[in-house]
Amino acid sequence: MSAIRGVTPQHVLDVVARWFDDNGVAHGRRPVTAAQPEDVCVSGAEGWSTVSWPAYFAPRDLAASQALSRELHAVVSTVATTTDEGWSHTLVGCGTVLDRFHSYPAGLAWDDGDVAALATEWSGDHELVARVFGVPACGVRRHFCQATTATRDHPGRDRDGYLGLWSALGIRVDDATPYAVLAVDAAWQRLPA
């Protein structure tokens, strides 16, 4: 899921549709009341537009977020969640990844030897994120804690943990009004991951 500040849902929808066009993926509109998990849903609330990507779309959401940020000259906050392996947050500005955080780096590792390096690589910079969004760093810092394999019940393993971060950044997904739904051809699954 991605959130874009200060851009209308229509502008976001236009860029998302163009991104799928540029990648050779067919799409069409669907009534918002008939949205499916494999659809792209664009919503808006309180100066934010949000994009719900198809199920299992990550990491393609990062390429799409970079295009959104670059074309709309906007900051994009993108999160990805898993059932048991936490959540990640990527901050994109002007098409460039500015920061990334993962709440459970062990979930990214192929073997235990990679975990420490991944924890560092995905530790995030809460002060940078707070500055970009113009919010107090102390409200953001508490969401930048990483779970380990030894802390099974750590809140970092909660797939919805990003909602606290987004709330601290002023992003309110619960209040978002559905704007449009793109039914996207399953060919997106052939896009490079």
C-alpha positions as CSV (number, residue, x, y, z in Angstrom):
1,M,0.0,0.0,0.0
2,S,1.3,3.5,-0.8
3,A,0.3,6.9,0.4
4,I,1.0,10.2,-1.5
5,R,0.6,13.6,0.2
6,G,-1.0,16.6,-1.6
7,V,-1.9,14.9,-4.8
8,T,-5.5,14.1,-5.9
9,P,-6.7,10.6,-6.4
10,Q,-7.3,11.3,-10.1
11,H,-3.7,12.4,-10.6
12,V,-2.5,9.2,-8.8
13,L,-4.8,7.1,-10.8
14,D,-3.5,8.6,-14.1
15,V,0.1,7.8,-13.1
16,V,-0.7,4.3,-11.9
17,A,-2.6,3.5,-15.2
18,R,0.3,4.9,-17.2
19,W,2.8,2.8,-15.2
20,F,0.9,-0.3,-16.1
21,D,0.6,0.8,-19.7
22,D,4.4,1.4,-19.8
23,N,5.0,-2.1,-18.5
24,G,2.6,-3.7,-21.0
25,V,0.0,-4.7,-18.4
26,A,-3.7,-4.4,-19.5
27,H,-6.1,-2.8,-17.1
28,G,-9.7,-1.5,-17.0
29,R,-12.0,0.3,-14.5
30,R,-14.2,-1.7,-12.1
31,P,-16.9,-0.2,-9.8
32,V,-15.4,0.5,-6.4
33,T,-18.1,-1.7,-4.8
34,A,-16.8,-4.7,-6.8
35,A,-13.1,-4.4,-5.9
36,Q,-11.1,-7.7,-5.8
37,P,-7.8,-8.5,-4.0
38,E,-6.0,-8.6,-7.3
39,D,-7.2,-5.0,-8.2
40,V,-5.5,-1.7,-7.6
41,C,-7.7,0.6,-5.5
42,V,-7.1,4.4,-5.3
43,S,-8.6,6.3,-2.4
44,G,-8.3,9.7,-0.8
45,A,-8.7,11.4,2.6
46,E,-7.5,14.6,4.3
47,G,-4.9,15.6,1.6
48,W,-3.6,12.1,1.1
49,S,-4.2,9.6,-1.7
50,T,-3.6,5.9,-1.1
51,V,-3.0,3.0,-3.5
52,S,-3.8,-0.5,-2.5
53,W,-1.7,-2.7,-4.8
54,P,-2.7,-6.3,-5.8
55,A,-2.1,-9.1,-3.3
56,Y,1.6,-10.3,-3.6
57,F,2.5,-7.2,-5.7
58,A,5.7,-6.4,-3.6
59,P,8.4,-5.6,-4.5
60,R,6.9,-4.2,-7.7
61,D,5.2,-1.6,-5.6
62,L,8.5,0.1,-5.1
63,A,9.1,0.6,-8.8
64,A,5.5,1.9,-9.1
65,S,6.1,4.2,-6.1
66,Q,9.2,5.6,-7.6
67,A,7.3,6.4,-10.7
68,L,4.5,8.0,-8.7
69,S,7.0,10.1,-6.7
70,R,9.0,11.2,-9.8
71,E,6.0,12.0,-12.0
72,L,3.9,13.7,-9.3
73,H,6.9,15.5,-7.7
74,A,5.6,14.1,-4.4
75,V,6.8,12.1,-1.4
76,V,5.5,8.5,-1.3
77,S,5.3,6.3,1.7
78,T,5.0,2.6,0.8
79,V,4.4,-0.3,3.1
80,A,4.3,-4.1,2.6
81,T,3.1,-6.6,5.1
82,T,3.3,-10.3,5.6
83,T,1.4,-12.6,8.0
84,D,4.2,-13.6,10.2
85,E,7.2,-11.7,9.1
86,G,6.4,-8.1,10.0
87,W,6.1,-5.1,7.7
88,S,8.3,-2.8,5.8
89,H,8.2,1.0,5.1
90,T,10.0,2.7,2.2
91,L,10.1,6.4,1.8
92,V,10.5,7.7,-1.8
93,G,11.1,11.3,-2.9
94,C,11.6,12.6,-6.4
95,G,11.7,9.0,-7.6
96,T,14.6,8.1,-5.2
97,V,14.4,5.8,-2.2
98,L,15.2,8.0,0.8
99,D,14.7,5.5,3.6
100,R,13.7,2.0,4.3
101,F,12.7,0.1,7.4
102,H,11.7,-3.5,8.1
103,S,10.2,-4.5,11.4
104,Y,11.4,-8.1,11.3
105,P,14.7,-8.3,9.3
106,A,14.9,-12.1,9.9
107,G,11.9,-12.4,7.6
108,L,14.1,-11.1,4.7
109,A,17.0,-13.5,5.3
110,W,17.7,-16.7,3.4
111,D,19.9,-17.9,6.3
112,D,20.8,-16.7,9.8
113,G,24.1,-15.3,8.7
114,D,22.3,-12.5,6.7
115,V,20.1,-11.2,9.6
116,A,22.6,-8.8,11.2
117,A,23.4,-7.1,7.9
118,L,19.8,-6.9,6.9
119,A,18.9,-5.4,10.3
120,T,21.4,-2.7,9.6
121,E,20.4,-2.2,6.0
122,W,16.7,-2.0,6.9
123,S,17.0,-0.1,10.2
124,G,15.5,3.1,8.9
125,D,16.1,6.7,9.9
126,H,13.1,7.9,12.0
127,E,14.5,11.4,12.2
128,L,14.7,11.7,8.4
129,V,11.2,10.3,8.0
130,A,9.8,12.8,10.6
131,R,11.6,15.7,9.0
132,V,10.2,14.8,5.5
133,F,6.7,14.7,6.9
134,G,7.1,17.6,9.3
135,V,6.1,15.7,12.4
136,P,7.9,15.2,15.8
137,A,10.6,12.5,15.6
138,C,9.6,11.1,19.0
139,G,6.2,10.1,17.6
140,V,7.9,8.2,14.7
141,R,10.8,6.6,16.6
142,R,8.7,4.2,18.6
143,H,7.5,2.6,15.4
144,F,11.1,2.0,14.2
145,C,11.9,-1.0,16.4
146,Q,12.9,-4.3,15.0
147,A,11.8,-7.7,16.2
148,T,14.3,-10.6,16.3
149,T,13.8,-14.4,16.1
150,A,14.1,-14.4,19.9
151,T,11.2,-12.0,20.4
152,R,8.3,-13.9,18.8
153,D,5.6,-11.7,20.4
154,H,7.3,-8.4,19.6
155,P,4.9,-5.8,18.1
156,G,7.3,-5.6,15.1
157,R,5.9,-8.9,13.9
158,D,2.4,-7.5,13.8
159,R,1.5,-7.2,10.1
160,D,-0.6,-4.1,10.9
161,G,2.2,-2.4,12.8
162,Y,2.6,0.1,10.0
163,L,-0.7,1.7,10.8
164,G,0.8,3.3,14.0
165,L,3.6,4.7,11.9
166,W,1.2,6.0,9.3
167,S,-0.9,7.6,12.0
168,A,2.1,9.3,13.4
169,L,2.9,10.7,9.9
170,G,-0.7,11.9,9.5
171,I,-1.9,9.2,7.1
172,R,-5.4,8.0,7.9
173,V,-6.3,5.0,5.8
174,D,-9.5,4.2,7.8
175,D,-11.0,7.5,6.7
176,A,-10.1,7.0,3.0
177,T,-12.9,7.2,0.5
178,P,-12.6,4.8,-2.4
179,Y,-12.1,6.8,-5.6
180,A,-11.4,4.3,-8.4
181,V,-10.5,0.6,-9.0
182,L,-8.3,-0.7,-11.7
183,A,-8.8,-4.3,-12.7
184,V,-5.3,-5.3,-13.6
185,D,-4.4,-8.2,-15.9
186,A,-2.6,-11.0,-14.1
187,A,0.3,-10.3,-16.5
188,W,1.7,-8.0,-13.8
189,Q,3.0,-11.2,-12.2
190,R,5.6,-11.5,-15.0
191,L,7.1,-8.1,-14.3
192,P,10.5,-8.2,-12.7
193,A,10.4,-8.5,-8.9
